[in-house]
Amino acid sequence: MILNRYGSLDKAIKNARKIHNNHGNELPSKCESCTTVYKFFDEIDKRLEELDIILDYNKL
């Protein structure tokens, strides 16, 4: 994966969050170099944690 060769997913998410927060209440589409893709990964992480909990209950 190219991202892993030049950086990391964690670093990319942190950078995206930082840039978005620096723009305040402006729409991401109106900001230079701003994206909210980190929200997608936050949601995926949350869902994976929920799934892990469900799978652990199934082991009982």
VMD Tcl script that draws the C-alpha trace (Angstrom):
set ca {
  {0.00 0.00 0.00}
  {1.44 3.36 -1.02}
  {0.26 5.09 2.16}
  {2.26 2.69 4.30}
  {5.36 3.26 2.17}
  {5.33 7.04 2.70}
  {3.59 7.39 6.05}
  {0.85 5.70 7.99}
  {-2.92 5.65 8.14}
  {-2.83 6.93 11.73}
  {-0.69 9.89 10.71}
  {-2.97 10.68 7.75}
  {-6.06 10.62 9.99}
  {-4.39 12.86 12.59}
  {-3.30 15.32 9.89}
  {-6.78 15.42 8.31}
  {-8.40 16.03 11.71}
  {-5.87 18.77 12.56}
  {-6.34 20.59 9.23}
  {-10.13 20.37 9.50}
  {-10.10 21.69 13.07}
  {-7.85 24.60 12.03}
  {-10.52 25.75 9.58}
  {-13.17 26.12 12.29}
  {-16.75 26.11 11.04}
  {-15.92 26.49 7.36}
  {-17.20 23.82 5.01}
  {-14.43 21.35 4.07}
  {-15.25 21.93 0.39}
  {-14.40 25.64 0.85}
  {-11.07 24.95 2.60}
  {-7.76 24.31 0.89}
  {-6.30 20.86 1.63}
  {-9.18 19.93 3.94}
  {-11.07 16.67 4.10}
  {-13.22 14.87 6.63}
  {-12.17 11.39 5.56}
  {-10.98 10.84 9.14}
  {-14.67 10.69 10.18}
  {-15.07 7.64 7.94}
  {-12.18 5.86 9.64}
  {-13.47 6.84 13.10}
  {-16.81 5.24 12.23}
  {-15.14 2.11 10.84}
  {-13.05 1.75 14.02}
  {-16.16 2.13 16.17}
  {-18.04 -0.50 14.15}
  {-15.11 -2.92 14.31}
  {-14.98 -2.53 18.11}
  {-18.72 -3.27 18.30}
  {-18.28 -6.30 16.07}
  {-15.44 -7.59 18.24}
  {-17.68 -7.32 21.31}
  {-20.43 -9.25 19.53}
  {-17.98 -11.94 18.43}
  {-16.63 -12.27 21.99}
  {-20.16 -12.88 23.27}
  {-20.62 -15.60 20.67}
  {-17.59 -17.44 22.09}
  {-19.34 -17.92 25.45}
}
mol new
graphics top color blue
foreach p $ca { graphics top sphere $p radius 0.5 }
foreach p [lrange $ca 0 end-1] q [lrange $ca 1 end] { graphics top cylinder $p $q radius 0.2 }
display resetview
